[in-house]
Amino acid sequence: SIAPGVHIIDQNLCAKEALTQLLDNARISNLLSVPEGAWNAEIRKSLAKIGYSTSEISQAFRNYPVPKGFKSLEGLLFPAQYSFDSSTSVSEIISLMIDRGLSEVEKAGVNSSKEKFTPAQLLTIASLIQAEGDEKDFAKISQVVRNRLRLGMPLQFDSTIHYIKGSRGSVFLSTQSTFLRSPYNTYRNYGLPPTPINNPGAPALIAATHPENGPWLYFITVAPGDTRFTDTLGEFNTWKVLYKKNLRAGKFRSSK
């Protein structure tokens, strides 16, 4: 439970008190905490909060070379807790996060997949999986993506609209939002978005390369923790009515 990094603890302590201070995240020097599914835009804001200037951050992201085989840094900044000396540059921090990201991509089998998808596409699938559900459903969502792509169906994922709008905290999506002009709008465009829509964690990366076999084409979270999968539009529409009922009842207020 002790986070990696530089911990500021008092001297001349007994072992018990030293351990207590080591477990206190407030004592970690320059702590950068990146949650699973964070956008690069959010990571930039976190860097600004710990003292880096906006211009320094923008320049570092703009000038950092995208690793070969990928189109964007989005998706490669691995979510974890990072701690570093105050003299560390933003470019060095990005490099640390990407090195970890590429390592996790390799571990998940993204680079060695026998499927038709490129590593960049599998990373994009992982980001969709991360955004669309809970970890227990990741492998099924991975299969839904494949089933829809195989049939030429649009993905129609709300998470891609939230990414375009930079909005979080609401499960509701207006019909008007689905008409936004953007290559990331999976309601207007077929296929995968051009790049990942967030930075996925290890479970989502693994699910991207290890889907659960099944015929599902639709899924919907009718209540927090209750996501249902089906291959029929009729059943999906029935569950959608239940979802709207639960939404009106306020059951989603404390959900992620």
C-alpha positions as CSV (number, residue, x, y, z in Angstrom):
1,S,0.0,0.0,0.0
2,I,3.0,2.3,0.1
3,A,3.0,4.4,-3.1
4,P,6.3,4.6,-5.0
5,G,8.0,8.0,-4.9
6,V,9.7,10.5,-2.6
7,H,8.0,10.5,0.9
8,I,8.7,13.3,3.3
9,I,8.7,11.8,6.8
10,D,10.0,13.1,10.1
11,Q,13.3,11.9,11.7
12,N,13.8,9.9,14.9
13,L,10.5,8.0,14.7
14,C,9.5,4.6,15.9
15,A,8.8,2.1,13.2
16,K,5.0,2.3,13.7
17,E,4.9,6.1,13.3
18,A,7.3,6.0,10.3
19,L,5.0,3.5,8.6
20,T,1.9,5.7,9.3
21,Q,3.6,8.6,7.6
22,L,4.7,6.4,4.6
23,L,1.0,5.5,4.1
24,D,0.0,9.2,4.1
25,N,-0.3,10.3,0.5
26,A,-0.1,14.0,1.6
27,R,3.5,13.4,2.4
28,I,4.5,12.2,-1.1
29,S,6.6,14.8,-2.9
30,N,5.1,16.1,-6.2
31,L,2.4,13.4,-6.3
32,L,0.7,13.0,-9.7
33,S,-2.3,10.7,-9.4
34,V,-3.7,9.6,-12.8
35,P,-6.9,7.5,-12.6
36,E,-7.8,4.9,-15.1
37,G,-9.7,6.5,-18.0
38,A,-8.1,10.0,-17.5
39,W,-7.9,12.2,-20.6
40,N,-4.6,13.8,-21.5
41,A,-6.4,17.2,-21.0
42,E,-7.0,16.2,-17.4
43,I,-3.4,15.1,-16.9
44,R,-2.3,18.5,-18.1
45,K,-4.5,20.2,-15.5
46,S,-3.1,17.9,-12.8
47,L,0.5,19.0,-13.8
48,A,-0.5,22.6,-13.6
49,K,-1.9,22.1,-10.1
50,I,1.4,20.8,-8.8
51,G,3.3,23.8,-10.1
52,Y,4.1,23.5,-13.8
53,S,3.3,26.4,-16.1
54,T,0.6,26.1,-18.8
55,S,3.2,27.1,-21.5
56,E,5.7,24.5,-20.3
57,I,3.1,21.8,-20.3
58,S,1.7,22.7,-23.7
59,Q,5.2,22.8,-25.2
60,A,6.1,19.4,-23.7
61,F,3.0,17.7,-25.1
62,R,3.3,19.4,-28.4
63,N,7.0,18.5,-28.9
64,Y,7.1,15.0,-27.5
65,P,7.4,12.4,-30.3
66,V,4.5,10.0,-30.6
67,P,5.9,6.4,-30.4
68,K,6.1,4.5,-33.7
69,G,2.9,2.7,-34.6
70,F,0.6,5.1,-32.7
71,K,-1.1,8.3,-33.8
72,S,-1.4,10.2,-30.5
73,L,-0.1,10.4,-27.0
74,E,-3.7,9.9,-25.8
75,G,-3.9,6.4,-24.5
76,L,-0.2,5.9,-23.8
77,L,0.1,7.9,-20.5
78,F,-0.4,5.0,-18.2
79,P,-2.7,5.6,-15.2
80,A,-0.9,5.3,-11.9
81,Q,0.6,7.3,-9.0
82,Y,3.8,9.1,-9.9
83,S,6.2,11.0,-7.7
84,F,9.2,12.9,-8.8
85,D,11.8,15.5,-7.8
86,S,10.8,19.1,-8.3
87,S,13.6,19.6,-10.9
88,T,11.9,17.0,-13.2
89,S,10.7,18.5,-16.5
90,V,7.3,17.8,-18.0
91,S,8.9,16.0,-20.9
92,E,10.7,13.7,-18.4
93,I,7.3,13.0,-16.7
94,I,5.6,12.3,-20.0
95,S,8.5,9.9,-20.9
96,L,8.1,8.1,-17.6
97,M,4.4,7.6,-18.1
98,I,4.7,6.5,-21.7
99,D,7.5,4.0,-20.9
100,R,5.1,2.5,-18.3
101,G,2.3,2.6,-20.9
102,L,4.2,0.9,-23.6
103,S,5.3,-1.8,-21.1
104,E,1.7,-2.5,-20.1
105,V,0.6,-2.5,-23.7
106,E,3.3,-5.2,-24.4
107,K,2.2,-7.2,-21.3
108,A,-1.4,-7.2,-22.4
109,G,-0.5,-8.7,-25.8
110,V,-1.5,-5.6,-27.8
111,N,1.6,-5.8,-30.0
112,S,1.4,-9.5,-30.5
113,S,-2.3,-9.9,-31.3
114,K,-3.1,-12.2,-34.2
115,E,-6.3,-10.3,-35.1
116,K,-6.6,-7.8,-37.9
117,F,-6.4,-4.8,-35.6
118,T,-3.2,-2.8,-35.3
119,P,-1.7,-2.0,-31.9
120,A,-3.1,1.5,-32.2
121,Q,-6.6,0.2,-32.9
122,L,-6.4,-2.2,-29.9
123,L,-5.4,0.6,-27.7
124,T,-8.4,2.6,-28.9
125,I,-10.6,-0.4,-28.2
126,A,-9.1,-0.5,-24.7
127,S,-10.0,3.1,-24.1
128,L,-13.6,2.5,-25.2
129,I,-13.8,-0.5,-22.9
130,Q,-12.4,1.6,-20.0
131,A,-15.0,4.4,-20.6
132,E,-18.0,2.3,-21.2
133,G,-18.3,0.0,-18.2
134,D,-17.1,-1.6,-15.0
135,E,-14.2,-4.0,-14.9
136,K,-16.4,-7.1,-14.6
137,D,-18.0,-6.3,-18.0
138,F,-14.8,-5.3,-19.8
139,A,-14.4,-8.6,-21.8
140,K,-18.1,-8.5,-22.9
141,I,-17.8,-4.9,-24.1
142,S,-14.7,-5.9,-26.0
143,Q,-16.8,-8.5,-27.9
144,V,-19.6,-6.0,-28.5
145,V,-17.1,-3.7,-30.3
146,R,-15.9,-6.6,-32.5
147,N,-19.5,-7.7,-33.3
148,R,-20.6,-4.3,-34.3
149,L,-17.5,-3.6,-36.4
150,R,-17.9,-7.0,-38.1
151,L,-21.6,-6.2,-39.1
152,G,-20.7,-2.6,-40.2
153,M,-22.8,-1.1,-37.4
154,P,-21.9,2.2,-35.9
155,L,-20.5,1.8,-32.3
156,Q,-22.8,4.6,-31.0
157,F,-20.8,4.9,-27.7
158,D,-21.8,7.8,-25.5
159,S,-18.3,8.0,-24.1
160,T,-17.0,9.3,-27.5
161,I,-19.5,12.2,-27.2
162,H,-18.3,13.0,-23.7
163,Y,-14.8,13.0,-24.9
164,I,-15.6,15.5,-27.7
165,K,-17.5,17.8,-25.2
166,G,-14.9,17.3,-22.4
167,S,-17.8,16.5,-20.1
168,R,-17.9,14.1,-17.1
169,G,-20.3,13.2,-14.4
170,S,-23.5,12.6,-16.3
171,V,-24.9,9.4,-17.8
172,F,-27.5,11.3,-19.8
173,L,-26.7,12.2,-23.4
174,S,-29.0,14.5,-25.4
175,T,-30.1,13.5,-28.9
176,Q,-28.6,16.8,-30.2
177,S,-25.2,15.8,-28.9
178,T,-25.2,12.8,-31.2
179,F,-25.1,15.1,-34.3
180,L,-21.8,16.8,-33.3
181,R,-19.4,17.1,-36.2
182,S,-16.3,15.3,-35.1
183,P,-14.3,12.2,-36.3
184,Y,-14.7,10.9,-32.7
185,N,-18.5,10.9,-32.9
186,T,-19.4,7.2,-33.2
187,Y,-23.0,8.0,-33.9
188,R,-22.2,9.9,-37.1
189,N,-19.1,7.8,-38.1
190,Y,-18.6,4.1,-38.7
191,G,-15.6,2.3,-37.3
192,L,-13.3,3.2,-34.4
193,P,-12.4,6.7,-33.4
194,P,-9.1,7.9,-34.9
195,T,-7.3,7.6,-31.6
196,P,-7.9,6.4,-28.0
197,I,-10.4,8.6,-26.0
198,N,-8.6,8.2,-22.7
199,N,-5.7,6.4,-21.0
200,P,-6.9,2.8,-20.1
201,G,-5.6,0.8,-17.3
202,A,-4.2,-2.8,-17.4
203,P,-7.6,-4.6,-17.1
204,A,-9.0,-2.7,-20.1
205,L,-5.9,-3.4,-22.1
206,I,-6.1,-7.1,-21.3
207,A,-9.8,-7.1,-22.2
208,A,-9.1,-5.5,-25.5
209,T,-7.0,-8.5,-26.5
210,H,-9.1,-11.1,-24.7
211,P,-12.8,-10.6,-25.5
212,E,-15.4,-12.9,-24.1
213,N,-17.0,-14.8,-26.9
214,G,-20.7,-14.0,-27.3
215,P,-23.3,-12.7,-29.8
216,W,-24.0,-9.4,-28.0
217,L,-24.7,-6.2,-30.0
218,Y,-26.2,-4.0,-27.3
219,F,-25.5,-3.3,-23.7
220,I,-26.9,-0.8,-21.2
221,T,-26.4,0.0,-17.5
222,V,-29.9,0.1,-16.1
223,A,-28.7,0.9,-12.6
224,P,-25.3,1.4,-11.0
225,G,-23.6,-2.1,-11.1
226,D,-26.3,-3.6,-13.3
227,T,-25.1,-3.7,-17.0
228,R,-27.0,-6.0,-19.3
229,F,-26.0,-7.4,-22.7
230,T,-28.2,-8.6,-25.5
231,D,-28.2,-9.4,-29.2
232,T,-31.7,-8.1,-29.8
233,L,-32.8,-4.5,-30.2
234,G,-36.2,-5.3,-28.6
235,E,-34.7,-6.4,-25.4
236,F,-32.3,-3.4,-25.4
237,N,-35.3,-1.0,-25.8
238,T,-37.1,-2.7,-22.9
239,W,-34.1,-2.2,-20.7
240,K,-33.7,1.4,-21.9
241,V,-37.2,2.1,-20.4
242,L,-35.9,0.8,-17.1
243,Y,-32.8,2.8,-17.3
244,K,-34.8,6.0,-17.9
245,K,-37.0,5.2,-14.9
246,N,-34.0,4.7,-12.7
247,L,-32.4,7.8,-14.0
248,R,-35.5,9.9,-13.1
249,A,-35.5,8.2,-9.7
250,G,-32.0,9.5,-9.1
251,K,-30.3,6.1,-8.9
252,F,-27.3,7.3,-11.0
253,R,-26.4,10.3,-8.8
254,S,-23.6,8.5,-7.0
255,S,-22.4,6.4,-10.0
256,K,-19.2,7.1,-11.8
